[in-house]
């Protein structure tokens, strides 16, 4: 039976176009997998409350665009995506001879996409590049990536991409859950076994100095961590602390490494007490951190920094008079917070372009060694990290 989710006919479109768009969307999202049989014409007529000729016209459009196959007496079936080859000079698609309906599909395997703000503009740029380089982008069901089942939902999305036969996957490793390391290893094992090219965004799933066999695109996190600590040192700070949540991504490990390098270069011995792992929304944790003498803090990202500032404020600790803090990513609320947040702005459009370029290059040269492509993030100085002159 057809999935009887609520459906509202778009009055601004013709009826057959609305049906075409809806079924196409269900195919793109993975609700219908390659080889699946679509509902019968009678079922579609009943579901959309239209005439049979209208349904037939929509199915004909789907067939014309290579999305379905129609067999007389058997019904309509979702087409199996075929792989394409890319020319190295133009980084554009070249059709294999004999079938003009073959398409290329790339999946976005990104936890909490739509909730984790920093990856939205990167993925949007990848989607824009699909028009230039002739590929389709599959967006995972980010609505499912919340709550206690995040690891299972993330892995389930991966398996749907494999079943669909995608030509490549842009992958952001899962973090902030106890199951993240095991889940990430299972996912890469599955993609490796399926021989699907992978480009990792932001950070490897292995902790430095280990390195996976996949291409990686992101900012230079060691440099950013160094510059974050240097920002305080140049203002005269004699101690700087680093704050992260448990089970943080490998990105944070690299930022922490750069942070420590800056302290050592300044002749400051980075004591274990300068590194803090905990919940920034926990009052006891934040109170103990402040009581330890921390006053200049580098947070692993903007979310961690914002949660810490909110908790500190509720404890009567003021930013920036009592302590200073900065983050990474420059999410939207960073500039609009009560105390605007100093942060590193990621070049999202550039990262999206580099990710696509790396994926197309990998498809064209499947046996070349893995590469790491990095770009710089810019430090955006705001009030939250400025040390008061009369301190």
Residue pairs with C-beta under 8 A, 6 or more apart in sequence:
1 39
1 43
2 39
2 43
2 44
2 47
3 26
3 31
4 47
7 22
7 47
7 48
9 15
9 18
9 48
9 49
10 18
10 21
13 21
15 48
15 50
15 54
16 50
16 54
16 55
16 57
16 58
16 61
17 58
17 61
18 48
19 44
19 48
19 50
19 54
19 55
19 58
20 58
20 61
20 62
23 32
23 38
23 58
23 62
23 67
23 68
24 62
24 65
24 67
26 32
27 67
27 68
27 78
28 136
28 138
28 139
29 138
29 139
29 141
30 138
30 141
30 157
30 160
30 161
30 163
30 164
32 38
32 78
33 78
33 160
33 163
33 164
34 78
34 79
34 80
34 81
34 163
34 164
34 165
35 77
35 78
35 80
36 77
36 78
37 75
37 76
37 77
38 44
38 59
38 68
38 75
38 76
38 77
38 78
39 47
40 75
41 52
41 55
41 56
41 59
42 52
44 55
44 58
44 59
45 51
45 52
45 55
48 54
48 55
59 68
59 70
59 76
62 68
62 76
63 69
63 70
63 76
65 101
66 79
66 101
66 102
66 103
67 78
67 79
68 76
68 77
68 78
68 79
69 76
69 77
69 78
69 79
70 76
70 77
71 77
79 101
80 165
81 102
81 103
81 104
81 105
81 164
81 165
81 166
81 167
82 96
82 99
82 102
82 103
83 102
83 104
83 167
84 93
84 94
84 95
84 96
84 102
84 103
84 104
84 134
84 167
85 93
85 94
85 96
85 363
85 364
86 92
86 93
86 94
86 133
86 360
86 363
86 364
87 93
87 94
87 364
88 361
88 364
88 365
91 133
91 357
91 360
91 361
92 132
92 133
92 134
93 104
93 133
93 134
93 135
95 102
96 102
103 135
103 136
104 134
104 135
104 136
104 167
105 135
105 136
105 137
105 138
105 164
105 165
105 166
105 167
106 126
106 130
106 135
106 136
106 137
106 138
106 166
106 167
106 168
106 169
106 170
106 359
107 137
107 138
107 140
107 157
107 161
107 164
107 166
107 168
107 169
107 170
108 123
108 126
108 137
108 138
108 139
108 140
108 169
108 170
109 140
109 154
109 157
109 158
109 161
109 169
109 170
109 171
109 172
109 187
110 116
110 119
110 123
110 140
110 142
110 170
110 171
110 172
110 201
111 145
111 150
111 154
111 172
111 174
111 175
112 142
112 145
112 146
112 150
113 119
113 120
113 123
113 139
113 140
113 142
113 145
114 120
114 142
114 143
115 142
115 145
115 146
117 329
117 331
117 332
118 329
118 331
118 346
118 348
119 172
119 201
119 202
121 348
121 349
121 352
122 201
122 346
122 348
122 351
122 352
122 355
123 137
123 139
123 170
123 352
124 352
125 348
125 349
125 351
125 352
125 353
126 137
126 170
126 352
126 355
126 356
127 137
128 352
129 352
129 353
129 356
130 136
130 137
133 356
133 360
135 167
138 161
138 164
138 166
140 157
140 160
140 161
141 153
141 157
144 153
144 156
144 157
145 153
145 154
145 157
150 174
150 177
151 174
151 177
151 179
151 180
151 182
151 183
154 174
154 183
154 187
155 183
155 186
155 187
158 169
158 187
158 190
158 191
159 190
161 169
161 196
162 190
162 191
162 194
162 196
166 196
167 196
167 197
167 363
168 196
168 197
168 198
168 199
168 359
168 362
168 363
169 191
169 196
169 197
169 198
169 199
170 199
170 201
170 355
170 359
171 187
171 188
171 191
171 198
171 199
171 200
171 201
171 214
172 200
172 201
172 202
173 180
173 184
173 200
173 202
173 203
173 204
173 205
173 249
173 250
174 180
174 183
174 184
174 187
175 247
175 248
175 249
176 245
176 246
176 247
176 248
176 249
177 183
177 247
178 247
180 247
181 205
181 247
184 205
185 205
188 198
188 205
188 212
188 214
191 198
192 213
197 359
197 362
197 363
197 366
198 214
198 215
199 214
199 215
199 216
199 217
199 355
199 358
199 359
199 362
200 212
200 214
200 215
200 216
200 217
201 216
201 217
201 218
201 351
201 355
202 218
202 249
202 251
203 216
203 218
203 221
203 249
203 250
203 251
203 254
204 210
204 211
204 212
204 214
204 216
204 250
205 212
205 250
206 212
206 250
207 250
207 253
208 250
208 253
208 254
208 257
211 370
211 372
212 370
213 370
214 370
215 358
215 359
215 362
215 370
215 371
215 372
215 373
216 370
216 371
216 372
216 373
217 351
217 354
217 355
217 358
217 373
217 374
218 251
218 351
218 373
218 374
218 375
219 344
219 346
219 347
219 351
219 374
219 375
219 376
219 377
220 374
220 375
220 376
220 377
221 251
221 254
221 255
221 258
222 254
222 255
222 257
222 258
222 261
223 258
223 376
224 255
224 258
224 328
224 344
224 377
224 379
225 254
225 255
225 256
225 257
225 258
225 259
225 261
225 262
225 298
226 258
226 259
226 261
226 262
227 258
227 262
227 344
227 379
228 255
228 258
228 259
228 262
228 298
228 326
228 328
228 344
228 379
229 240
229 258
229 259
229 262
229 263
229 298
230 262
230 266
231 326
231 342
231 379
231 381
231 385
232 240
232 296
232 298
232 324
232 385
232 387
233 240
233 262
233 263
233 266
233 268
235 386
235 387
236 387
237 295
237 296
237 387
238 268
239 268
239 274
239 293
239 294
239 295
239 296
240 259
240 262
240 263
240 268
240 274
240 296
240 297
240 298
241 274
241 275
241 276
241 289
241 292
241 294
241 296
241 297
241 298
242 255
242 256
242 259
242 260
242 274
242 275
242 276
242 297
242 298
242 300
243 276
243 278
243 280
243 289
243 297
243 298
243 299
243 300
243 304
243 305
243 308
243 325
244 252
244 256
244 276
244 277
244 299
244 300
244 304
245 277
245 278
245 279
245 280
245 300
245 304
246 277
246 278
246 279
248 277
248 300
252 300
252 301
255 298
255 300
255 328
256 275
256 300
259 270
259 298
260 270
263 269
263 270
263 274
264 270
273 292
274 294
276 289
276 294
278 285
278 289
279 285
280 286
280 299
280 304
280 305
280 307
280 308
280 311
281 307
281 310
281 311
282 311
283 311
283 314
283 315
286 308
286 311
286 312
286 315
286 317
287 315
290 312
290 315
290 317
290 322
290 323
294 323
295 322
295 323
295 324
296 323
296 324
296 385
296 387
297 305
297 308
297 323
297 324
297 325
297 326
298 325
298 326
299 305
299 308
299 325
299 326
299 327
299 328
300 327
300 328
301 327
301 328
301 329
302 327
302 328
302 329
302 330
302 331
302 333
302 334
302 341
302 343
303 327
303 331
304 327
305 325
305 326
305 327
305 341
305 343
305 384
306 327
306 333
306 334
306 337
306 341
308 325
309 319
309 325
309 337
309 339
309 341
309 384
312 318
312 319
312 322
312 323
313 319
317 323
319 325
319 339
319 384
320 339
320 383
320 384
320 385
320 386
320 387
320 388
321 388
324 384
324 385
324 386
324 387
325 341
325 342
325 384
325 385
326 341
326 342
326 343
326 384
326 385
327 334
327 341
327 342
327 343
327 344
328 343
328 344
328 346
328 377
329 343
329 344
329 345
329 346
330 343
330 344
330 345
330 346
330 380
331 343
334 340
334 341
334 343
334 380
334 382
335 341
335 382
337 384
339 383
339 384
340 382
340 383
340 384
341 382
341 384
342 379
342 380
342 381
342 382
342 383
342 384
342 385
342 386
343 379
343 380
343 382
344 377
344 378
344 379
344 380
345 377
345 378
345 379
345 380
346 377
347 375
347 376
347 377
347 378
350 375
351 375
354 373
354 375
358 371
358 373
361 368
362 368
